[in-house]
Amino acid sequence: MAVHNAADEYRMAKFYFDSKAYADAARMLEGVLTEEPANLSVRLLLARSYYHSAQLRRAESELRRVLEADPAEDYARLMLGRVLERQGRVEEARPHLRLAAAMTGESL
């Protein structure tokens, strides 16, 4: 019987993500997150997995949690803007996209 820990599960989830098996990655990351709820890297990869598997409400929820913990996380800010855009919530997305651009020095 193999013993798995959160680090092993994260590595496997990353493998699934890199293989574009986003729903599988999300399922694994959900388990990792129950063991490490404060781990923002796990939460951000989970949000990305949700985004790429068209689970936009879940992606939005995870991104908002990341930004609550770290408002200066520019990639989460950009992703939240993209998630909102993809849901047709363009006006709501705009301030997040502007802030992400300002944080990274890029232009929209």
N, C-alpha and C positions, 0 to 999 in steps of 0.2 A: 504494500500500500504506500503510495507516494504522499509525502507531506508537502503541502503547498503553503507558502507564506505570501504576504501581500506583495513583496518584491517580485517573486516569481510570477504571480498573477498579473502584475503591472507589465512585466516584460512580455508575457504572452498577449496581453491586451494590445500592447504597442505593436507586436508582430501582426496581430489581426488588423489593426488600424493601417499599418504600412502596406498590408496586403489588400486594402480596400474592403475588408470585411467589417464594415463599420458597426453593424448591429451586433455582431459577435463581440467586438471590442467593447461596445457599450455595456453589454451584459457582464463581461468580466470586470470592467471598471466599477460598475455598481457594487459588486462584491468587495472590491478593494476599498471603495469609499466608506463602506460600513465599518471597516477596520481602521481607516485613517480619514475621518471626516474633515479634518483641518488641512489636509494635503491639497494645496491649490493646484499643483501640477496634475494630479489625478483628476481633479474636478474640471480643469481646463481641457484635458484630453477627452474626458467624458462629454463635455459640451461639444467639442469638435466631432466626436463620434455621432452624437445626436444630430448635429447639423448635417453631416454627410449622409445620414440615414433618414433624413427628412422628418426627424422628430423635433420640430422647431420649438414647440412650447417647452419641451424638456430642456433643449439647448438654452433657450432664453432663461429659464429658471436657474440652471447651473451657472450661467455667465453672470447673472445678477448676484448670486452668492459669492462668486469670485470677486466681483467688484465691491461688494460689501466689505469683504476682508481686506482687499487691496485696491483702492480706487485708482491707483497709479498703474495698474496692469493694462498697458496700452493695447495688447493683442486681444484681451477679453473685451475691451471697449470697442475695438474694430469689429470683432465677431458679433457682438451684441447688435451693432448697427446693421451688419449684414443679415443677421437673423430677422431683425425687425423688417428690413427691406423685403426679404424673401416672403414674409407674411403679408406684404402689401401695406405695412405701417411706415411709409416713407417719411412722413413728418416726424414721427417719433424716433426714427433712426437717425435723422440728420444731425442732432446735437452730439450723439455718440460718435458718429463718423468724423465730425469736425474736431471733436476733442482728441480722438485717436490720431488724426492727422497732425494736430498741434503738438501732441506729445512725442511724435516720432519725427517731426520736422518735414513731413511729406505734405503734398498738396492734394486736395480732393480732385 
